[in-house]
Amino acid sequence: MLRLQQLWRHKWLQLIISDAKGSCGCTVPTYPKDPVQPGEDAIIDVQFNSANKVGEQNKTVTVTANTDPENTVISIHANVQMK
């Protein structure tokens, strides 16, 4: 299990994240449901379950918010090795 955090911060505008979707069922994002006030941190927590996965893994999380562009894609690259 891998846990990542992506941080957004804006000085002047309220950030409203309406959705965050992983590219597959093994990549699960959690995002703030309430508006993020200017200067505050917006943390998107992404959990990647590497069970039964070996080798190079490339996953994405698409975040939809009141930004320009509306969708931001977070890329996750990992090399999963057997124990």
C-alpha angles and dihedrals in degrees: 000000000000123000121200132177126205116197128208125184130172126187100210113017134064111243116223115188109196099178146357122192132184121222091240141008092268092062110067122176126197117197138178111275094197123072113271112231122229111280093017124113122253108201121194110195114205122192119196118194108208095184110141091003122116129175131012115359125190117188134163138205118205113208119198115200144139090282135114107273095032093219124055119188119212113200121211120195122183139163107217114203129194117248 
